[in-house]
Every structure is written in structure tokens, then in C-alpha cells.
């Protein structure tokens, strides 16, 4: 491939999206309370697997099977623009899947199982016959689990030398996955026009802009309220207060979001979502502190 094609291939893998699962893996590792001594290579491999491999694979798969939708919504993307001609996008998706599966065994049986599940959901989300994204409830759930819950649990397991995390850690992972469902709904506003044309029932298409935005805010806020209550119950009042303050700041930003959801969805994903993931890390440190 020439230089333009290499750049297009890198763009296809969307590095900006890697942050969420990498962060969640790190939060899971922190929540385990285990010392990272002697496990730094595993931590690095886990972060790489979560972001530049599995998440990047999901982006390539999605862009290939969404090329007709992107031709409406974002024609400048690598595939509809022609910068990745022919079946190059599909070949990259398959190659990255194989590469992910080759690296995953280094994280042990649970790390490998998590990678297999994440890759399966990535293909199921975008590819026929399942194409979960055709229904916003199912598609957003699959992405939310892959972005937050699955890497959190994997990180906790890797740091605990293969021991599965306890119920508290799994509960936090699931709560933050639920909140990520709302984040995924906000992400769908930018593709609403193409989704309507190609009969993809995203939540903005199903519910309308206003109702979908209000639902997204509820799904982001309610799990954090539950996290605050849990942290108080686990004897971590300072961490609970920090998460509550971050949630309060999000509530202020949500007011602007709801005033014009389509105009402000991307802005909120860069502001409110940052506060959301900071709360994840606070919750992880709270769980770590409760183990000492």
C-alpha cells in the first residue's frame, strides 16, 4: 500500500476509540488490589489487546459492514471515500481479528476467553446475519459491555493471577457498562440520517432526538447513583463523595446537552464522558482501599 492507503488503514482502526476499553482495563486492574510487581508485561499486553487490537478490530468490522451507511453520514471515511479500495477494509478486519487471537493467550485462559467474547460481539454487532446494531437496545448493550465491563473484569482477573474478581468488582463493571449504553446512544446522533435511510433502528431513530437524549442521560446517571450508594455501604465515604461531585458536574453539563441534543452530543462525549470515566477510576481506587 502507498502512504495514503497506510494512513487510511490507520484511520479505519480509529485510535480515538481505544481509550475507553484501555481505561476500563486499567480500572479493573486497580480494583483488584493486587500488586503489579512482576505483571507489568501482562498489564501492557492487556491494555494493547483491549485497545489497539480488539477495539480496533471492532472499528474495522463496523466500517466495512457500514460502508453504505457511512456513504450518507460520513462519506469522507476511508472506505466510502475510496481511499481503501476493494475489500481492503474487510481484509484488515480479518487480519486484526487473527492478530488479536494470537496475542490473547498470553493473558491466560480468562484473558483469551474475554478476547474471544469481545471479538465475537464485535462481529455480531456489525456483520450479518445478527447485525445487532440494527436494534439500538441490543447493539448499544453489546458495545457497552465490550467497552467497559469486559475489559474491567479482564484487568481485575489478570492482576489477580487468573482469579476471577469478587461480586463487588463485577457489580461495578456492570453498572459502568449500563452507563456506557447511554454514551453509545449519544454517539448515534451523528448517524441518524443514514440510519433512517438504511432501516437501522438506533435509539434516536426509534425514540426521537429528545426522548433518546433523556434516556441516555438517565442511563448514564442512575448507575453512578448506585455506585455512590455502594461505596458508602463499603465504608468508603470520601470516594463516594468524589463520585457524587463528578456526577453533579455531569448533571450541569446534561442541561446544555438536552437543550439541543444533536448539536451538543459530540461536545458532551468530550466533557461529560470524561467526568464519567474519572468516576470509574475513583470507584476502582475505592474498591482497592476497601481491601487493605
N, C-alpha and C positions, 0 to 999 in steps of 0.2 A: 504494500500500500504506500501511496505517496504521503507527503506531510499533511495535506489536507484531510486525507482519509484517516490517518492516525489521530488527528485532532478530533475528527468526527466520532471515531470509535471511543475515545476518552470521554467525550461529551455524552455519548449514549449511556455510559455507565453512571452518569450523574453523581459525581463526588459529593455534592452538597447534601445528598440524601443519606450518605453513610453515617453522618454524625449520630442520628437517633439510636440505631442499634449498637453502635460503638459505645455511646454514653450509657445505655442500658446495661450492656455487658459489664462496664466498669462499676456501675451502681450495684449490680449483683455481687461482684467481687468484693466490694466494700462491705456489703451487708452480711457477708459470710462471717466476718470477724476473724478470719484466718490470716496468718502472717503470709505475705507474698514471698518470703525468703525461699529461694530455690525454685520458684514457679514463675519467674519473670518471663521466660521464653513462652510458657503456656499462655500467660496473660497477653503478650504481644500477638501470639498466633490467634488467640480468641478474638481480640479486637480486629485483627485483619480479616478473619473469617466472617465476623459479623458485618463489617462494613464493605471493604473493597472487594470481597468475594461474594457472599450470599446476597447482601443488599444490592450490590452492583449487578448481579445476575438478574435479580427481580426487575431492575430498571430496564435491562436489555430485553428481557422477555416481554415486558409490558409495551415497550416502544415498538417491538416487531408486530405484535398482535393488535396494537392500537394505531398502526400507521395510517389507516383510513380515517380514524377519528382525529388524529393529530393533523392531518391534511386540512381539516376545518379549523381546529382550535389553535394549533401552533405549527404552521407549515414550514417554519424555519428549522425545525428539529432535524437531526441527521438523516433519518430515513425518508420522510416525505419531501425534504429539500433535495434529495438525490445525492447528498454528499457521501452516503453509504449506499451504493447501488446494489441492485440484485438482491440476493439473500444474505448479504454481509451481516446484517443485523441479527438474523437467525443463527448464523454460524457463530457469532460472538456469544450469543446467549447460551448455546450448547457448549462452547468451549469453556465458558466461565462456570457452568454447572459442573463439568468434569473436573476443572481445577479445584473448585470448592470441595468436591467429594474426595479429591486426592489429599487435600490439606487436613480435612476434618478428623481423620483417625488419630492425628497427633494429640487431640484433646481427650482421648479416651472414648469409651463406648457411649457415654452420655453426650459428650460433645459431638460425636459423629451422628448420633440419633437426632440431636437438635438440628444439625445441619441438614440432614435428610428431610426432616419435617419442614424446616424453613424453605428449602428448595421446592418441595412438593407443593407447599402453599403458594409459592411464587408462581409456579407454572399453572396451578389451579386457578389462581386469581385472574390471569390474563388469557390463558390458552383454552380453546375449545377442547372437549365438549363442555367442561364445567364452567369456565369463564365466570368466576364468582363475581367479578366486578359488574356484571350485568344487573346485579341487585346490590344496592348500596349498603343494605344491612349486612349481608354476607361478606361482600368484598371488603368493606371497611373493617369488619371484625378480623378477617384473615390478616390484613396488613397490620392492624394494631397489635395483634399477638406477636407477629414477626418482628415488629419494630421495638416493642417494649418488653412484654412478658417473657418470650422465649430467650432473648439474649440475657435478661436479668437472671433467670433461673440457670442458664448455662454458665454465666460468670460465677454465680454462687457455688455451683457444683464443681467447677474447675478449681477454684480456690480451696475448696474443702476436700481436695484429693479424690474426687469422684463420689463423695457422699451427697445425696440429694438434700436440698435446703429444707428447713423446717416449715411448718404451716404458716408462720408469721411472714417469712420471706416470700412464700408463694402467694399469700394474700396480697401483699404489697405489689408484687409483679402483676397480678390480675387486675388490681384496682387501677394501676397506671396504664395497663392495656386498655381498660374501659375508657379512660380519659383520652387515650390516643385515637379512639374511634371518632371522637368529636373533632380532633385535629385533622383526621382524614376527610371528614365532611367539609371542613373549610377548604381543604386542598381541591375539592371537586368543583368549587365555584368557577374556577378558571376554565373548565372544560364543559360547562353546561350546554353551550350551543351545539358542539359536536355530539355530546351525549344524547341530546334530544333527537338529532338527525339520525343517529345510528341505534336508537332504541336501547340505550344504556340507562337503566333506572337508578342513577345516583340519587342520593337523598335530596339535593337541590332540585332535581327533576321531579322526584316523587312528591316532595312536600312543598315546593316553592322556596324562594330565597329566604323569606323572613322566618318561616317555621323551621327550616333546616338550620339556620343560624342559631335560633333559640335552642334547638335541640343540641347542637354542637356545644354551646356554652354550658348547658345543663350536664351533658356527658363529661365535660372537662372538669366542672366544678364539684359535682357530687362525690366522685371518688376521692378528691382531695379533702373534703369534709370528713369522709370516713377515715382517711389516713390520720387526720388530726385527732379524731376520737381514739383511734387505735394507739397512737403514740402516747396519748395521755394515760390510757389504760396500761401501757407497758412501762409506765414510770419515767417518761421522757418529756417533761413539760416544756423545756426550752426548745427542743426540736419541734414539738407540736406548735409552739408559738411561732417559730420561724416559718413553718409550712403555712400557717394561718395568715401570716403577714404577706407571704408571696401570693396566696390565693386572693387576699384583699386587693392587692395591686392588680391582679388579673381581672378582678371584677370591675375595677375602674376602667381598664382598657376595653373590656367587653361592651361597655356602654357605647364607646365610639364604634366598635365593630358592628353592633346591632343597628346603629343609625344608618348604615349603608353597607350591608354585608359583602356585596360583590366588589365594592371599591376598596374595602378595608381588610378583606380576608388575608391577602398576602402580607399586609402590614402586621396583622395580629399574629400570624405564624412566625414573624420575625421578632416580636416583642413579647406577647403573652405566652407563647410556647416556650420561650427562653426561661421565663419565670417558672413555668410548669416543670421543666426538666431540672431546674435548680432545686425545686421541691423534692424531686425524686432522689437527688443526691443527699439532701438533708435527711430524708426518711431512711436512706441506706446507712448513714452515719448513726442515726438513732438506733437502728437495729444492732449495729456493731457495738455501740455503747452499752446496750442492754445485755450484751453477752459477757461484759467484763465484770 
